[in-house]
């Protein structure tokens, strides 16, 4: 999940290099399509297996998996945030 978010972030970061300057409606349209696909992929990555567990009668395991996934994603977020803060402090 974190790798997928990194990939999408990299595409957004270098959008002008990859696609050039867009002065028409195509740019915002592509961004909305990318957002929609990203939401779908992230939703499948996070919720598909808990969905299967839930409907197999393993409701506690399904809820635990969603909570663990949320915790790990938050931990990755904090790790990247701390890294960026440290890098910013070193550069300044």
Buried (B, 14 or more C-beta within 10 A) or exposed (E): EEEEBEEBEEEEEEBEEEEEEBEEEEBEEEEEEBEEEBEEBBEEEBBEBBBEBBEEEBEEBBEEBBEEBEEEBEEBEEEBEEEEEEEEEEEE
